[in-house]
């Protein structure tokens, strides 16, 4: 889907990363085998508090020392929007083909482990599907956008969860229009 829309999004990281980016460096592309949306630079859409929670978790895991949040203006552009039923229906149709492809390659299909925030199957599937879709549709996917229901329900039987969020993976850094330091950071 082609969007002519910009969103504000937030990246949880170390204060040194914020400083370097505001001085002109770019953010590093993540290519972990467990990233929900495949390779990309990850942001929380309209979620500075969630980004800060992530940065605090990264500190707890020993990956950073000083939690901070970096804001960004992102042009969604060519967006694989997982909030659009047209997109999710297409991906649903593609998944059996992906499973056959994976089996023919002799590899064991990855498994998601959401309690550990590791989504190896989703990552492998999207990293496989996106280039195929780009070739078939003559489209470039600058961003991938998805909603994730996370955390505990806010009360018994609630379908509202404490850590739910919309996450963006920027696949092409040129989609990032600019960076800013959020108020209160």
C-alpha positions in Angstrom: 0.0 0.0 0.0 1.3 3.4 -0.9 0.8 6.0 1.8 1.4 9.7 1.4 1.5 10.1 5.2 4.0 10.9 7.9 3.9 9.6 11.4 5.7 10.4 14.6 7.5 7.4 16.0 10.0 6.7 18.8 13.1 4.6 19.2 14.2 3.3 22.6 18.0 3.3 22.8 21.0 4.6 24.8 21.7 8.3 25.3 24.9 8.0 23.3 22.9 6.8 20.3 20.5 9.8 20.6 23.5 12.1 20.7 25.2 10.5 17.7 22.0 10.5 15.6 21.2 14.1 16.4 24.8 15.0 15.4 24.2 13.4 12.0 24.7 9.6 12.2 21.9 7.3 11.2 20.4 4.4 13.2 21.6 0.9 12.6 19.3 -1.5 10.7 18.4 -4.5 12.9 18.7 -7.9 11.2 18.2 -10.2 14.2 16.5 -13.5 13.4 13.8 -12.8 15.9 12.6 -9.3 14.9 8.8 -9.3 14.5 8.7 -7.4 11.3 11.9 -8.6 9.6 14.9 -6.5 9.0 14.6 -2.8 9.7 15.0 0.1 12.0 12.4 -0.3 14.7 10.1 2.4 16.1 7.0 2.6 18.2 4.4 4.7 16.4 3.0 7.4 18.6 4.6 5.6 21.6 7.3 7.5 23.4 6.5 5.9 26.8 6.6 2.4 25.3 10.0 3.2 23.6 11.3 4.3 27.0 10.1 1.1 28.6 12.0 -0.8 25.9 15.1 1.2 26.6 14.8 0.4 30.3 14.4 -3.3 29.5 17.5 -3.1 27.3 19.4 -1.7 30.2 18.2 -4.5 32.4 19.5 -7.0 29.8 22.8 -5.2 29.9 22.7 -4.0 26.3 22.7 -0.3 27.1 23.7 1.9 30.1 21.6 5.0 29.9 18.0 4.6 28.6 16.7 7.3 26.3 14.2 7.9 23.5 14.8 9.3 20.0 11.8 10.7 18.1 11.5 10.5 14.3 9.3 11.7 11.5 8.7 8.8 9.2 7.2 8.9 5.7 5.4 5.5 5.5 5.6 5.5 1.7 5.4 2.0 0.3 4.1 0.3 3.5 3.4 -3.4 4.1 0.6 -2.6 6.6 -0.3 -5.5 8.7 -3.3 -3.6 10.0 -4.9 -3.8 6.6 -6.9 -7.0 5.9 -5.9 -6.9 2.3 -2.3 -7.3 3.3 -2.9 -9.9 6.0 -5.1 -12.0 3.6 -2.3 -11.9 1.0 0.3 -13.0 3.6 -2.0 -15.8 4.8 -2.1 -17.1 1.2 1.7 -16.9 0.9 2.5 -18.7 4.2 1.9 -22.3 2.9 4.3 -21.5 -0.1 6.8 -20.3 2.4 6.5 -23.5 4.5 7.1 -25.6 1.3 10.0 -23.4 0.3 11.5 -23.8 3.8 11.0 -27.6 3.8 12.5 -28.0 0.3 15.6 -26.2 1.6 16.0 -28.9 4.3 15.7 -26.5 7.2 13.5 -26.8 10.2 10.8 -24.1 10.3 11.6 -21.4 12.9 9.3 -21.1 15.9 8.0 -17.9 17.6 8.6 -17.5 21.4 6.5 -14.4 22.2 7.0 -14.7 25.9 10.7 -14.1 25.3 10.0 -11.4 22.7 11.5 -13.6 20.0 9.6 -14.0 16.7 11.8 -16.1 14.5 9.0 -17.5 12.3 7.4 -14.1 11.7 10.9 -12.6 10.9 11.9 -15.4 8.5 8.5 -15.3 6.8 8.5 -11.5 6.3 12.1 -11.4 5.2 11.1 -14.1 2.6 7.8 -12.5 1.6 8.7 -8.9 1.2 11.3 -9.3 -1.6 9.0 -11.6 -3.4 6.1 -9.1 -3.1 8.4 -6.3 -4.3 9.3 -8.2 -7.4 5.7 -9.4 -8.2 4.2 -5.9 -7.6 7.0 -3.7 -8.7 6.7 -2.0 -5.3 9.3 -1.0 -2.8 8.3 -1.5 0.8 9.9 1.3 2.7 8.2 0.4 5.9 6.4 -2.4 7.6 3.7 -1.6 10.2 2.0 -4.0 12.6 0.0 -4.0 15.8 1.1 -6.2 18.6 -1.0 -7.2 21.6 1.5 -7.5 24.5 1.6 -7.5 28.2 -1.1 -8.5 30.7 -4.7 -7.6 30.4 -5.5 -4.4 32.4 -8.3 -6.2 34.3 -9.8 -9.8 34.3 -11.3 -10.7 30.9 -10.0 -7.4 29.3 -9.0 -7.4 25.7 -6.9 -4.3 26.4 -3.3 -5.2 27.2 -0.8 -3.0 29.0 2.0 -3.1 26.4 0.1 -3.2 23.1 1.5 -1.0 20.5 2.0 -0.3 16.8 5.5 -1.0 15.7 7.2 0.2 12.5 10.2 -1.3 10.8 11.9 1.1 8.4 13.5 -0.9 5.7 14.8 2.1 3.7 16.4 4.8 5.9 15.4 7.5 3.4 11.8 7.0 4.8 13.1 8.8 7.9 12.4 12.5 7.2 14.2 13.6 10.4 14.9 13.1 14.1 14.0 15.0 17.2 14.5 14.9 20.9 11.0 14.3 22.5 9.8 16.7 25.1 10.8 15.6 28.6 13.7 13.4 27.4 
